[in-house]
């Protein structure tokens, strides 16, 4: 059976379940039988096929789906807080947070509905790819806002 967003969707270790204001990471049990495969991903959804599959929580992960458009302000603020907690005692962030890999990976984890530790376990090329895609998502919104402001002047 083919699944939306890729052939090996069942390899995804976890999904996201929303109950009230709480988002919980829950096991991904596979797609329901009535789900139709799609040829194109919806706007804001990115499929990343890993160059080097990673084992995490007893599962082999070969691809990840990132739904950046589903993120909320709360997701970004929680990601920022989590990234700050990952800083070492004397480590300072001297670059914009949208370019910091700890922050972008925390955001990407929220977009994929997975634990950040999974993304930190990726191979170097896959990690860099996820970091860059997330950074582009975060900075794209900022550049569109800047363009709109300059057009109004």
N, C-alpha and C positions, 0 to 999 in steps of 0.2 A: 504494500500500500504506500502511495506517495503522501507526504505530509506537506502542509503549507510551510513555506520558508525553508525548504530543503528536504532531501531524502532521508537524512539520518536524524530527524527531529527527536526521536525517542532517546537519543544519547544525551539530550539535555538533562542535567542532573536535578534541577529544581525549577519551579515556576513561582508565580507570585499570586497570592490570594489576598484580596482586600476585604477587610471586615471593619466597617465603620471608618474610623480615622487611622486604624492600625494596618500596616502592611506586614504580612508574615511570609517567610520563605517556607514553601511546602514542597513535598516531593512531586515531580512531574510524572503523572501516571499514563501518559500517552494521549494522543488525540482521540476524541470521540469518532465513532464510525461515520457520522454524518458530516464531518468536516471535509469540505471540497479543497483540493489542491489549488494553488494559485500560481500564475506564471510570473507575476511581478509582486514585489513587496510594496506594502502601502507606504506613503510618504512618511519619513521619519523613522522607518524600521530598517535596520541594517543586519544582514546576515554575514557573519564572519566564519569562514571555514578555516579551522586551525591548520597551520602547516605541520605542527607537531602536536598530536593529541596529548591530552594531559589526564592523568588519573586523579580523581578528587572524590573523596567520600565513597570509595569503592566503585566508582563509575568511570568509564573512559569517555571523556568529552572530546568530540571531534568538531563541533561547531557551536556557535552561540548566536542568539538573536537579540539584538538591542533595539528596544522601542523607546527612542529618545523623546518622541512626542508625548509619551505618557507621563513623563517626569513632571513633578510639581515643584513649586518653590520650597515646600517642606523637604522634598527629596534632596534638593541642592544644598539646603542648610544643614541637613543631617550629614550629607557627604562632606561638607566643609568641616563640620565638627569631628567626624571620624578621621579625616585626613590630618587635622591638627593633633589628634591623639596619637597618630602614628609618627609624629615628629619626635626626634630624640631631644633630650633635655635642653641642650644648647643649640640645637639646629633652628635656624630662622628661615623663613620663606621670603626670599628677596626677589621673587618673580611673581607676576600675576597668578592668582590661584588657578585660572583656566589653563595655564601652561604647566602646572605642577603635576607630575605623574601620580603622586599619592591621591590628589584631589580628583583627577580625571578618572582614575581607576575606581575610586569610590562611587563616582557618578555613573560610570559604565556598569558597575555591579548592580546599582539600582535599576538602570535601564534594562538589564538582562534578567533581573529578578534572581540573582545569584549572590553568594557570599563574596565579598571582596577578596578573601583568601584564595578563591578559585582563580581569579584574574591575576593575583600576584604570583601564582604558581605556573603561569603560562611561560612558554619558551620566549626568548628575547625578541624574536621577530614578531610573534603573535602579540606579545605585550606592547611592543612599539606600535603595531598596527591599531590595536584597541585604543591606546593612548592618543594617537594622532586623530582617529575618527571622532573620539569624544572631544578632544580639543577643538577640532573643526566645528563640531556641533555647537559647543559653548561659544566660540568666537564668532560663528556665523550669525547668531542672534544679535550679538553686540555690533557687528559691522552693519547689519540691516538697520538697526536703530540709529547708528551714526549717519548712515546715508539718508534716512528719513529726516533727521534733524537738519542736515546740511541743505536738503531740498527745500525745507520750510524757510530757511534764512534768506 
